[in-house]
Amino acid sequence: MARAGEGVPAPGGTEAGALVARAGSRTADAEGAPVETGRAGAAPVRSRRTIDATAAGVRAVNALLAGAERPAELTITDPRGAHALACGLNDEVEVTIEGHVGYYCAGMNQRATVTVHGSAGVGVAENMMSGTVRVRGDASQSAGATAHGGLLVIDGNAGARCGISMKGVDIVVGGDIGHMSAFMGQAGRLVVLGDAGEALGDSLYEARLYVRGRVASLGADCVRKDMRPEHLAELAELLAAAGFDADPAEFTRYGSARELYHFHVDNANAY
């Protein structure tokens, strides 16, 4: 059995093929009927499948998702906090994970829709390029770190450094976020329906932050800004996309004061 957190083998490699073939004997459709997943000469693959992450192993699950015979919809059961599940997806596949996941779930996602019916560990959707990732529970620190695009929705709370170095992603959090969130945020939007921890938006560039609750403190070069009609419209669109029913007028907008873009000795104490 592959251990939780093992990496994804090279596509098309002998080991990957063997793992996918072995996983086939443990794979079932929505009604529980077994189906083949990658053996030579098998019948055409079905568009919807279920695979047990603990029985098959993380490497086999990710190899299935990266292979030519990947299903259009995959349900992953019994993840038991496994790391690096559903990473590096680059197709319009729908992945549903029934349970809690560990580090870096759905990292580097492109085009895929990944839903976690549980909570997620460090770095969920890190470096995501496009697609949608939704966590139905809470997320640990660094959710959406360095992500360039797509939509990350966290129904519960997010830990420290949510959206750190975000580069274009949209992140919507239904609860609270921890300290140093949106640190060095370069582009994208972060929406928080709850409270924000200390040093929100420290060293912020051009990411836009919307917080409905209390902000413990603002980081260096992050300031409160006016909510103009275009921002209310933008926020309403983001809330609707994330499936949250909230009044945009209840939020406060924060952004960069643009005083730390270039180092100046007079500002040395602010860094």
Protein Blocks (a to p, Z undefined) as FASTA:
>chain_A
ZZehiacddehiaklmmmmmmmmmmgccfkopacdfkighiacddfbdcddfklnopklm
mmmmmmmkbcfbdcdehklopahihihiabdcddddeddddehihihiahiacddebddd
ehihihiabdcdddfbdcdehihihiagdjdddfbacdehihiaiahiacddfbdcdehi
hihiabdcdddfbdcdehihiaiakbccddfbdcfbacehiacddddfklmmmmmmmmmm
nopacdfklpccdddehlmmpccfklmmmZZ
